Every structure is written in structure tokens, then in C-alpha cells.
Amino acid sequence: MTTFQIIEAKPWHCGQMVHLLAAERQQVIVFMGIAEAHRQMRACYNNAVQRRTWLIDGEIAALGGIIGSALSLHGYLWLAVSNRAREYPLAFVKEMRRQLDTATASFRQLSATLVSNESDDVWRDMRFAAAFGFKASADQIDVGRDAMTVRYDLREAA
């Protein structure tokens, strides 16, 4: 039986997640460089007021948090998701909704940006974001030479 667990993220989870993503998505690491990817993830971790790691059968599957001041009403969601987490889309969406409901107790508005250099990935991620309640408008989509960026806003607490 598969077990899911949410724990407080630890600093070393950043390195574990970057290496896991590097094994799964070589093109992203070639695009960014593994040292830079680790530095970026660690910066998000260090600036986050809420940090969580999702474990599947005791192994890291997703890592994320919310960046923002404890006094601010606006938070910025960051999330790294492995292919293992994507094998359980229903459990993933349910857990994300629980985590976002907890976050909206502190933040009235959340934003997130999806970046992908593979169109299949970004469309799949856009469907996940919509399932979480995020909305994007056409003026928030930027298609560049190397990547596609979609900015999501306005998941407001009820």
C-alpha cells in the first residue's frame, strides 16, 4: 500500500529534489545548470515562510513553499514536482488543495509562475494549476525562444 506524508521541509531536501529532477528531466538541468538550479531552489527555501515536503513511501516526491512576509496578504507559491508525484494525480491535487487551504488562512492572495521548456509539460502543469483554483489570462503568457512562462494569480480565500 502506498503511503503519503507531508513533513516540514529540511534544507537538504533542496539538493535531493534537484538531483531527482536532473535524473528525470535532463533538458531542464542542461538549460539551467545543476548548480544554478540548486542555488535557485535553496533561495526559494530560505525565503519561504511555509515549507513542505511530500513523501511517497518515505521518498521525496515534491517540495514547495510560500514566499512572503508573515505580515503580507500576498504570497508567492514555489513548487518542484517529481514524476513520482505525477503518478498519483488525484492524491497530489487533494493534498495541494489541503495545503493551499492552510496557506490561505495566512495569505489572502497567492501567485505562482510556471516555467517549462517543453510544451507538453507546461500544458499539463496549467491543468494542475487550474485544478488548484489558479487562473491565468492571455497577457500573462510569455512564449520565449527557450521556455514558456505562465503567471497565475488570484486564488483568493473565501
Backbone hydrogen bonds in HBPLUS format (Angstrom, degrees):
<---DONOR---> <-ACCEPTOR-->    atom                        ^
c    i                          cat <-CA-CA->   ^        H-A-AA   ^      H-
h    n   atom  resd res      DA  || num        DHA   H-A  angle D-A-AA Bond
n    s   type  num  typ     dist DA aas  dist angle  dist       angle   num
A0057-ASP N   A0003-THR O   2.77 MM  54  5.00 168.2  1.78 152.3 156.3     1
A0005-GLN N   A0055-LEU O   2.97 MM  50  5.08 149.1  2.07 145.5 148.2     2
A0055-LEU N   A0005-GLN O   2.76 MM  50  5.08 174.5  1.76 162.6 164.0     3
A0007-ILE N   A0053-THR O   2.97 MM  46  5.36 162.2  2.00 152.8 158.7     4
A0053-THR N   A0007-ILE O   2.89 MM  46  5.36 159.3  1.93 155.3 159.4     5
A0009-ALA N   A0051-ARG O   3.43 MM  42  5.30 167.8  2.44 101.4 104.5     6
A0013-HIS N   A0010-LYS O   2.99 MM   3  5.49 154.0  2.05 116.0 124.2     7
A0014-CYS N   A0011-PRO O   3.20 MM   3  5.91 153.4  2.28 116.4 122.0     8
A0016-GLN N   A0012-TRP O   3.22 MM   4  6.52 164.6  2.25 148.6 153.0     9
A0017-MET N   A0013-HIS O   2.84 MM   4  5.95 157.5  1.89 148.6 154.4    10
A0018-VAL N   A0014-CYS O   2.97 MM   4  6.20 161.2  2.01 151.9 156.9    11
A0019-HIS N   A0015-GLY O   3.03 MM   4  6.21 164.9  2.06 151.7 155.3    12
A0020-LEU N   A0016-GLN O   2.98 MM   4  6.14 150.3  2.07 142.9 151.6    13
A0021-LEU N   A0017-MET O   2.85 MM   4  6.07 163.3  1.88 153.5 157.7    14
A0022-ALA N   A0018-VAL O   2.85 MM   4  6.00 148.0  1.95 143.3 153.0    15
A0023-ALA N   A0019-HIS O   3.09 MM   4  6.27 151.0  2.18 140.9 147.0    16
A0024-GLU N   A0020-LEU O   3.13 MM   4  6.40 144.4  2.27 140.9 150.8    17
A0025-ARG N   A0021-LEU O   2.69 MM   4  5.66 160.0  1.73 156.0 161.0    18
A0028-VAL N   A0025-ARG O   3.17 MM   3  5.72 134.7  2.39 113.0 123.1    19
A0030-VAL N   A0026-GLN O   2.95 MM   4  6.18 158.4  2.00 156.2 163.1    20
A0031-PHE N   A0027-GLN O   2.93 MM   4  5.97 150.7  2.02 136.8 145.1    21
A0032-MET N   A0028-VAL O   2.90 MM   4  6.16 156.1  1.96 148.6 154.4    22
A0033-GLY N   A0029-ILE O   2.46 MM   4  4.89 145.4  1.57 135.5 148.8    23
A0037-ALA N   A0033-GLY O   2.90 MM   4  6.14 157.7  1.95 156.2 163.4    24
A0038-HIS N   A0034-ILE O   2.97 MM   4  6.12 158.7  2.01 147.0 152.2    25
A0039-ARG N   A0035-ALA O   2.94 MM   4  6.14 158.1  1.99 145.1 151.6    26
A0040-GLN N   A0036-GLU O   2.87 MM   4  6.05 158.7  1.91 150.7 155.8    27
A0041-MET N   A0037-ALA O   3.00 MM   4  6.19 162.6  2.03 148.0 152.6    28
A0042-ARG N   A0038-HIS O   2.89 MM   4  6.03 159.9  1.93 150.7 156.6    29
A0043-ALA N   A0039-ARG O   2.95 MM   4  6.10 147.1  2.06 141.4 150.4    30
A0044-CYS N   A0040-GLN O   3.04 MM   4  6.35 156.8  2.10 147.6 153.2    31
A0045-TYR N   A0041-MET O   2.92 MM   4  6.18 160.8  1.95 148.0 153.7    32
A0046-ASN N   A0042-ARG O   2.81 MM   4  6.01 165.0  1.83 149.8 153.6    33
A0047-ASN N   A0043-ALA O   3.06 MM   4  6.18 145.8  2.18 143.9 152.1    34
A0048-ALA N   A0044-CYS O   3.07 MM   4  6.03 116.8  2.49 142.4 156.8    35
A0048-ALA N   A0045-TYR O   3.24 MM   3  5.28 153.8  2.31 102.6 110.4    36
A0049-VAL N   A0066-ILE O   2.85 MM  17  6.01 153.1  1.92 166.4 164.4    37
A0066-ILE N   A0050-GLN O   2.91 MM  16  5.31 144.0  2.04 139.8 148.2    38
A0052-ARG N   A0064-GLY O   2.83 MM  12  5.57 167.2  1.85 158.1 160.2    39
A0064-GLY N   A0052-ARG O   3.01 MM  12  5.57 162.6  2.04 162.8 166.0    40
A0054-TRP N   A0062-ALA O   2.85 MM   8  5.04 168.7  1.86 142.3 145.9    41
A0061-ALA N   A0054-TRP O   2.85 MM   7  5.66 152.0  1.93 171.2 169.7    42
A0062-ALA N   A0054-TRP O   3.33 MM   8  5.04 147.1  2.45 136.6 137.9    43
A0056-ILE N   A0059-GLU O   2.86 MM   3  5.32 161.2  1.89 153.3 152.9    44
A0059-GLU N   A0056-ILE O   3.04 MM   3  5.32 167.3  2.06 114.2 118.1    45
A0082-SER N   A0061-ALA O   2.90 MM  21  5.33 162.4  1.93 172.0 167.8    46
A0063-LEU N   A0080-ALA O   2.94 MM  17  5.27 155.7  2.00 149.2 156.7    47
A0080-ALA N   A0063-LEU O   2.74 MM  17  5.27 161.8  1.78 160.5 167.0    48
A0065-GLY N   A0078-TRP O   2.93 MM  13  5.55 153.4  2.01 152.2 156.2    49
A0078-TRP N   A0065-GLY O   2.98 MM  13  5.55 164.9  2.01 156.1 157.1    50
A0067-ILE N   A0076-TYR O   2.82 MM   9  4.99 171.0  1.83 145.4 144.8    51
A0076-TYR N   A0067-ILE O   2.80 MM   9  4.99 158.7  1.84 146.1 153.3    52
A0072-SER N   A0069-SER O   3.00 MM   3  4.99 154.0  2.06 102.9 111.2    53
A0108-ARG N   A0073-LEU O   2.80 MM  35  5.16 124.8  2.11 123.3 138.8    54
A0109-GLN N   A0073-LEU O   3.03 MM  36  6.35 151.8  2.11 163.4 165.6    55
A0075-GLY N   A0109-GLN O   2.88 MM  34  6.32 160.6  1.92 157.8 163.9    56
A0111-SER N   A0075-GLY O   2.94 MM  36  6.42 141.1  2.10 146.3 158.6    57
A0077-LEU N   A0111-SER O   2.72 MM  34  5.96 157.5  1.77 172.1 178.7    58
A0086-ARG N   A0082-SER O   3.33 MM   4  6.69 148.2  2.44 139.2 147.8    59
A0086-ARG N   A0083-ASN O   3.06 MM   3  4.95 117.7  2.47  91.7 107.7    60
A0087-GLU N   A0084-ARG O   3.15 MM   3  5.27 150.8  2.24 100.4 109.3    61
A0088-TYR N   A0085-ALA O   3.14 MM   3  5.68 163.5  2.17 113.7 118.9    62
A0092-PHE N   A0088-TYR O   2.87 MM   4  5.96 158.1  1.91 157.8 165.2    63
A0093-VAL N   A0089-PRO O   2.89 MM   4  6.02 166.6  1.91 151.3 154.0    64
A0094-LYS N   A0090-LEU O   2.97 MM   4  6.15 165.8  1.99 150.9 155.2    65
A0095-GLU N   A0091-ALA O   2.96 MM   4  6.07 162.2  1.99 147.0 151.9    66
A0096-MET N   A0092-PHE O   2.87 MM   4  6.04 159.7  1.91 150.8 157.2    67
A0097-ARG N   A0093-VAL O   2.92 MM   4  6.10 157.7  1.97 149.6 155.4    68
A0098-ARG N   A0094-LYS O   3.07 MM   4  6.36 155.4  2.13 144.7 151.2    69
A0099-GLN N   A0095-GLU O   2.91 MM   4  6.19 162.6  1.94 152.7 157.3    70
A0100-LEU N   A0096-MET O   2.79 MM   4  5.98 158.3  1.84 151.9 158.2    71
A0101-ASP N   A0097-ARG O   2.84 MM   4  5.99 151.6  1.92 146.2 154.0    72
A0102-THR N   A0098-ARG O   3.07 MM   4  6.33 152.3  2.15 145.0 152.1    73
A0103-ALA N   A0099-GLN O   2.91 MM   4  6.20 153.1  1.98 143.5 151.5    74
A0104-THR N   A0100-LEU O   2.85 MM   4  6.06 152.4  1.92 149.6 155.8    75
A0105-ALA N   A0102-THR O   3.16 MM   3  5.45 154.5  2.23 103.9 111.6    76
A0106-SER N   A0103-ALA O   2.93 MM   3  5.53 147.8  2.04 114.5 122.9    77
A0107-PHE N   A0103-ALA O   2.88 MM   4  6.06 159.3  1.93 149.6 156.5    78
A0157-ALA N   A0108-ARG O   3.29 MM  49  5.32 146.9  2.41 128.6 136.1    79
A0112-ALA N   A0152-TYR O   2.99 MM  40  5.14 157.6  2.04 135.7 139.7    80
A0152-TYR N   A0112-ALA O   2.68 MM  40  5.14 174.0  1.68 174.1 171.8    81
A0114-LEU N   A0150-VAL O   2.77 MM  36  5.13 163.8  1.80 155.9 158.1    82
A0150-VAL N   A0114-LEU O   2.89 MM  36  5.13 156.3  1.95 145.3 152.7    83
A0116-SER N   A0148-MET O   3.04 MM  32  5.43 153.8  2.11 148.0 156.3    84
A0148-MET N   A0116-SER O   2.69 MM  32  5.43 162.3  1.72 160.2 164.4    85
A0121-ASP N   A0118-GLU O   3.11 MM   3  5.47 119.6  2.50 106.6 120.1    86
A0122-VAL N   A0118-GLU O   3.23 MM   4  6.57 162.3  2.26 157.1 161.7    87
A0123-TRP N   A0119-SER O   3.11 MM   4  6.26 159.5  2.15 151.0 155.7    88
A0124-ARG N   A0120-ASP O   3.11 MM   4  6.26 159.0  2.15 146.4 152.3    89
A0125-ASP N   A0121-ASP O   2.85 MM   4  6.05 161.4  1.89 152.9 158.6    90
A0126-MET N   A0122-VAL O   2.83 MM   4  5.96 142.6  1.97 139.3 149.7    91
A0127-ARG N   A0123-TRP O   3.10 MM   4  6.37 147.8  2.21 141.7 149.0    92
A0128-PHE N   A0124-ARG O   3.10 MM   4  6.49 153.7  2.17 146.2 153.3    93
A0129-ALA N   A0125-ASP O   2.92 MM   4  6.18 161.4  1.95 148.6 153.4    94
A0130-ALA N   A0126-MET O   3.00 MM   4  6.22 155.4  2.06 144.3 150.6    95
A0131-ALA N   A0127-ARG O   2.99 MM   4  6.25 148.2  2.09 142.7 151.7    96
A0131-ALA N   A0128-PHE O   3.01 MM   3  4.99 115.7  2.43  94.2 110.4    97
A0132-PHE N   A0128-PHE O   3.06 MM   4  6.41 134.1  2.28 144.6 157.3    98
A0132-PHE N   A0129-ALA O   3.11 MM   3  5.10 131.8  2.35  94.6 107.7    99
A0134-PHE N   A0129-ALA O   3.02 MM   5  5.39 153.6  2.09 155.7 147.5   100
A0133-GLY N   A0130-ALA O   3.05 MM   3  5.10 152.2  2.13 100.9 109.7   101
A0153-ASP N   A0135-LYS O   3.20 MM  18  5.95 163.8  2.23 163.5 161.7   102
A0140-GLN N   A0137-SER O   2.87 MM   3  5.47 161.7  1.90 121.2 127.0   103
A0141-ILE N   A0138-ALA O   3.27 MM   3  5.57 160.3  2.32 115.5 115.2   104
A0151-ARG N   A0140-GLN O   3.03 MM  11  5.28 156.5  2.09 139.7 147.3   105
A0142-ASP N   A0149-THR O   2.84 MM   7  5.14 167.3  1.85 156.3 160.4   106
A0149-THR N   A0142-ASP O   2.86 MM   7  5.14 168.1  1.88 152.1 156.0   107
A0144-GLY N   A0147-ALA O   2.84 MM   3  5.31 156.1  1.90 164.5 167.8   108
